[in-house]
Amino acid sequence: MEDERIVELYWKRDQNAISETATKYGSYLHSISYNILFDSEDVLECVNDTYHDAWNSMPPHRPAYLSTFLGKITRRISIDRVRKHQAAKRGGGEMPLALEELEDCIAGTGDVEKEYDRQALIHLINGFLGELPDTERRVFLRRYWYMDPISAIARRFGFSQSKVTSMLHRTRGKLRAQLREEGY
């Protein structure tokens, strides 16, 4: 079913919206959540929570890209679940490692909670990603947005793990330099 029709089902409050979403995007959402959590039970809950959040968000929100909209919800819910687990001393998945790799680029200063600064940083990172060559950008996003393991990225692109690691290291260096240049 086309995305527009699925969104229309949400707007009509038709229960079939959930089943159509699960049919079309269930494995995609599962993959995003699993790469963050590595726990099948938590993943199932997060994906179900995604359907619930989508149900509560539409209306009034009408997403332009349903896959991106659902992916963002799943990622947020999964990251929140990791934070909850870490608070209970229960880690897992690729998220802690991936975030540790980015730690040197984006250091928190405590006063970056202002929305303006956050939006400026988002704009800067999006601009940085837009200027990267396609393969570099896709590798970077697979690691730091989808939280894919390095081994999975290497398989996906036909690279060795050391090439992926090196590419990510260089890209983080470029990001760090651009952020420093902009005062972050």
C-alpha positions in Angstrom: 0.0 0.0 0.0 1.2 3.5 -0.8 2.4 5.7 2.0 -0.3 8.3 1.3 -3.0 5.7 1.7 -1.5 4.5 5.0 -1.4 8.1 6.3 -5.0 8.6 5.2 -5.9 5.5 7.3 -4.4 7.1 10.3 -6.3 10.3 9.7 -9.5 8.3 9.4 -8.7 6.6 12.6 -8.9 3.2 10.8 -7.2 0.4 12.8 -5.9 -1.0 9.5 -3.3 1.7 9.5 -1.3 -0.2 12.1 -1.4 -3.5 10.3 -0.5 -1.8 6.9 2.4 0.0 8.6 3.6 -3.2 10.2 3.4 -5.0 6.8 5.3 -2.3 4.9 7.7 -1.0 7.6 7.9 -3.7 10.3 11.2 -5.2 9.3 12.7 -1.7 8.7 11.7 -0.5 12.1 12.8 -3.7 13.7 16.3 -3.3 12.1 16.7 0.2 13.4 15.7 -0.8 17.0 17.7 -4.0 17.0 20.9 -2.2 16.0 20.4 0.1 19.0 19.2 -2.5 21.6 20.2 -6.0 20.6 17.4 -7.4 22.6 14.4 -8.9 20.7 11.9 -8.3 23.5 12.8 -4.7 23.8 12.8 -4.3 20.0 9.3 -5.7 19.8 8.1 -3.3 22.5 9.8 -0.3 20.8 8.3 -1.1 17.4 4.9 -1.5 19.0 5.4 1.8 20.8 6.3 3.3 17.4 2.9 2.3 16.0 1.2 3.7 19.1 3.1 7.0 18.8 2.3 7.2 15.1 -1.4 6.6 15.9 -1.3 9.5 18.4 0.7 11.8 16.1 -1.6 11.5 13.1 -3.6 13.7 13.1 -2.6 16.5 13.5 0.8 15.7 11.9 0.8 14.5 8.3 4.4 13.3 7.5 5.8 14.0 4.1 7.9 10.8 4.3 6.3 8.0 6.3 9.4 5.9 6.5 11.5 8.7 7.9 8.8 9.7 10.3 8.5 6.2 11.6 12.2 5.6 11.7 12.7 8.8 13.8 10.1 7.6 16.3 11.6 4.1 16.5 15.1 5.5 17.0 14.0 7.9 19.7 12.1 5.2 21.6 15.0 2.8 21.3 17.5 5.3 22.5 15.3 6.2 25.4 15.1 2.5 26.2 18.9 2.3 26.1 19.2 5.2 28.5 16.7 3.5 30.8 18.8 0.3 30.7 22.0 2.1 31.3 20.6 3.8 34.3 20.0 0.3 35.6 23.6 -0.7 34.6 22.3 -2.7 31.6 24.0 -1.7 28.4 23.9 -3.3 25.0 23.8 -2.8 21.3 26.0 -0.6 19.2 24.7 2.7 20.5 27.2 3.2 23.4 30.2 2.3 21.2 29.0 4.5 18.4 28.3 7.5 20.7 31.7 7.0 22.3 33.3 7.3 18.9 31.5 10.6 18.3 32.3 11.9 21.8 35.4 13.8 20.7 33.5 15.6 18.0 30.5 16.8 20.0 31.4 17.5 23.6 28.6 18.6 25.8 29.2 21.9 27.7 26.1 21.9 29.8 24.7 25.1 28.4 23.9 23.7 24.9 20.3 23.0 26.0 19.1 26.2 24.4 17.0 25.4 21.3 18.7 27.9 19.1 22.1 26.3 19.7 20.7 22.8 19.2 19.1 23.9 15.9 22.3 25.6 14.8 24.3 22.4 15.5 21.7 20.3 13.6 22.0 22.7 10.6 25.8 22.5 10.7 25.9 18.7 10.9 23.3 18.4 8.1 25.4 20.8 6.0 28.5 18.7 6.7 26.7 15.5 5.7 25.4 17.2 2.5 29.0 18.0 1.4 30.4 14.5 2.0 30.8 12.2 -1.0 27.8 9.8 -1.3 29.6 6.7 0.0 31.2 8.5 3.0 27.8 10.0 3.9 26.0 6.6 3.6 28.7 4.8 5.7 28.6 7.6 8.4 24.8 7.5 8.5 24.7 3.7 8.7 27.0 3.9 11.8 25.7 6.9 13.6 22.0 7.1 12.6 21.1 3.5 12.2 23.8 2.3 14.7 24.9 -0.5 12.4 27.9 -2.6 13.5 31.1 -2.0 11.5 31.0 -5.6 10.3 27.5 -5.0 8.8 28.6 -1.8 7.1 31.6 -3.5 5.6 29.4 -6.3 4.2 26.8 -3.8 2.9 29.4 -1.8 1.0 31.8 -4.6 0.1 34.6 -3.0 2.2 36.9 -4.5 4.8 36.2 -3.7 8.4 39.5 -1.8 8.6 38.5 0.4 5.6 35.1 1.2 7.2 36.9 2.0 10.5 39.4 4.2 8.8 36.7 6.0 6.7 34.7 6.7 9.9 37.8 7.9 11.7 38.6 10.3 8.8 35.0 11.5 8.6 34.8 12.1 12.3 38.0 14.1 12.1 36.5 16.3 9.3 33.4 16.8 11.4 35.5 17.6 14.5 37.5 20.2 12.5 34.3 21.8 11.1 32.7 21.9 14.5 35.7 23.6 16.0 35.9 26.0 13.2 32.3 27.0 13.9 33.0 27.3 17.7 31.6 24.0 18.9 
